[in-house]
Amino acid sequence: MKSISIIITLVGIAVLIYCLTYFSPALNVVDSDPLTVNPKGHMTAEWPLFVGILTTFVGITFFFVSLNDKTAKK
């Protein structure tokens, strides 16, 4: 479980880096929706960034659970 949690964490960090470099925030004061603009100029939702944050958090949580799992078995 420890190696899988490290892989999940690295995937989450990769998604975060990709989303932070590929998407830029929309500077439209009229819209109150959390939208971003991709390099082609199309408006897209910010959900990939939240998926990256969530994946990183789940990977870190699994990692700490796997560390505590060995001490609970003693």
N, C-alpha and C positions, 0 to 999 in steps of 0.2 A: 504494500500500500504506500510505502514511503516513496518508491520510485515513480509510481503513478501520480502521486501528489506533486512531485517535483516537475513532472511533465505537464500537468495541468497548470501549475503556476507559470511555467515558461511560456505555454501557449497563451495564457491570459496576458502576460507582459508583452508578448509579441503583438497581440491584438490591440493593446493599448498604444504601443508605439506606432503601429500602422494607422490607427484611427487619428492619433494626434498629428501625424505628418500628412495624411492624405486629405482629411476633411478640415475645413476652416469654418468658424462660426459665421452665421448670417448677420449682417449689420442692418437689420430692418427694425426700426423702432415700432412700427405699426403692428407687426406680428408678435404675439406673445407666446407662440409655440417654440419649443426648443428644436430648431432646425439648424442644419449645417449645409454648406455649399461644397460640393465636390469640385475637383479641378475643371470639369467640363461646364460648370455653372448651374448644375441641377440641384434643386433643394432636396435634401434627404433628412431623415430623422436621425437623432443622436443615439439610437439604440445600440449600434456596435460598440460605442465607448462604454456604455453601461454593461454590456455583455463581457467586455474585457475586464472591467473592475470586478464584476461578480465572479468570473472564472478565476481571477487571481486570488480573491478572497476565499473561494472554495478550496483551491489548491493549498493555500497556507493553512487553512483550518484542518484539512485532511493530514497535512504534514505534522501538525502538533498533536492531532489525535493519534497518529501512528507512533509518535515518540512516547506518549503516555500509555499506549497500549502495552508496551513491553514491561513497564513497571507495574501495571495492574495484574499481569499474569504471575508475578512472583508470589 
